[in-house]
Amino acid sequence: MVNKPSGLLSVPGRGDDKADCLVQRVRIDYPDALIVHRLDMETSGLIVLARGKEAHRALSMGFQNREVAKRYVALVDGLLEPACGEIDLPLIADWPRRPRQKVDFEFGKPSMTRFHVLAHDIERHLTRVELHPETGRSHQLRVHLMSRGHAILGDALYASPVVQAKANRLLLHAEYLEFAHPDGGETISATCPAPF
């Protein structure tokens, strides 16, 4: 597992200017490393990589079968209520405005996020929230929170200019991962506190 900084791609993008990425950096020390899942470029936090094809297959199946526990932390605009709950909204690519995603009740794929408010900052009109995605759709946490009227601070895609300007980066961090080790099934977990 590695802690990806905000602003770094998980995998190479299109063009020479997007070749620098997490997986390439890890392969300097571990040439057999394979990416199992991704985080948005702007999101920081824990990513697990596999050492070799068999481990990659087993870990990928764990993610696909929703056997991996994931926890994120975000700072959002406004005072999110209630203190905990679920956001169950189907998501689909917003093709004319790619890479944006959108809620679509007719064609969207099922998407579920559980949330728990950690703290309200009344003076700054912000909420620190813990997020547990049950599914792993692109931009799921960002769109789900925005759909509730609580965009993540610093979000260049979904927040208003005022909310975007409240932070110099997307304040979303993958804080915790727990999964079965592909060789023997031992429970592996790691926590990496949010840097904000």
N, C-alpha and C positions, 0 to 999 in steps of 0.2 A: 504494500500500500504506500502511496505517496500523497503528499499535500500539494495540490496544484494551485499555483497563484492565480489570482484574477488577471485576465488579459492574455493568458497563454492558451492556445488551442490544445485540445486533447489529442487530435490527430492532424496530419498535414492538411492544409486547405489547398485550393486551386491557386497556382501561381508560385513563383520562386519566393515571393515576399511572405508566403504563408507556410514555408517548409519547417520553420522552427516550431516545435510542438512538444508536448509532454512525452509522448511515446518515443520520439527521437532522442530526447535528453536521457530518458531512462535506459535506452539501448546502448548508450556509451558504456555503461557499467554492466548491463544485462542484455547482451545481444539477442537472447531468445524471448525477450519480453513481448507480450501481445496484449493489446488493449481489450478489456472485457466490457466496459461501459464508458460513457462519456459524461462530461460536464460541459455546459455552455462555456464559451471562451471567457465570459465576464464573471462566471461563478468560480469561487475558490473552494478548496476542500479536498476531502479524501477520494481517491480513485484507487481501485484494485487492478493490478495487471497480473497476467498469468505468465509463468515460466514454462513455455512449451505448449504444443497443441493439445495434449490430453488434459492438462490443467485448464487450458482455455475453454475447451468443450464443457468440462464439468462446471466451471464457474459461470459460463454463459447460460447454461441450463438453470443454474440456481437463480440468476437474475430473471430469466424468462418465466420460471415457475413461481416467482415472487417469494422465494425462500431467503432473500437477503433483507435484513433490517437496515433501513436508511433513516437518518435524521438530519434535517437541515435547520439552520437558524437564519432568520431574515429580520431586517428592520423595515417596517412598512409605514406608509403615510396614514395618519388618522388613528383613531382609537378603535381597534378591532373588537367587535363583540359578536357572539358571546365568548366566554373564556375558553371554550373548546368546541369543536364540531367537525363536520365533514363538508368538503366541497366536491360535489359529484356532478361534473359537467363534461360532456363529450367534446373532444378537441379534434381539429383537422387543420391541415396547412392552409393558410390564407394565400393561395397561389399568386394573385396579383401583387401581393405585398410581401413575398418571401424575404427573409426567413420567418416572418411573423406567423403565428398560429391563431386560431380563433375558436370560439364555442360554436358548435353546429349540431343542433338536436336531430337533424335528419341524417347526416352522413358522418358525423364525428365518431371517433373511437372512444369507448368508455374510459373515463379518467377520474381517479379518486384521490383526494388529498385529505388527510386528517390534520387538524391544527390544534395547538394549545398555546394560549397567550402566556408569555413569561413575565412581561411587565408593560405597563403603560407609562409613557413619559408625557404627562399632562402639559407641561410647559412647552415642549417642542411638538406636541400633537403627533406622537409616534407610538408605535407598538413593536415590541420585540416578541417574535413569535417562533415557536418550534413547529416544524413541518414534517409530516411522515407521508411521503407519496406511496400509495398502494399500487399505482401504475407508474410507468416511466416514459410518458409522452414528452416530446420536444416542448420546451418552455412551459411545461405543465404548471409548476409552482408559480411562475410569473403571471400566466394567464388566469389561473384560478384566483389568485389574490387580487389582481386587477379587476376581475369580474365582480368581486365583492366590494369594489370601491377603495381598495387599499393596495395601491401599486407599491412595489419594492423601491426603496430609495435608490437613486442612481440608475434606474432602468431606462436605457436609451431607446428601447423598442416599445414599451407599453406604458411608461409613466408620462404624465404631462411635463412640459418643460420646467415647471416650478418644482415638481417632485424629483425629477431627474437631477436638478441642480442642487438638491439637498445633500448629495454625496458625490465624491469624485470617482466612484465605481459602483457597480451593482452590489448591494449589501445582502448577498445571498451566499451561504457557506454550507458545504456538506460536512457536517460535524462528526457523524458517527456512522460506522458500517459494521455489520455482524453477518458472518456467513460460515458455512461448513468448509473446512479445508478440503481441497479436491483429492488429497492423498490421505485417506483415513477418516475424514469426517469430523475432526476436532473443531470445536467452535472457535472461530477467530474473530476478535473484535478490536476496534481502535476508535479512539476519540481524539479529535483535533479541534480545540476551542476556536470559535470565530474570532478573527482579528479586529472586530468592531464591536 
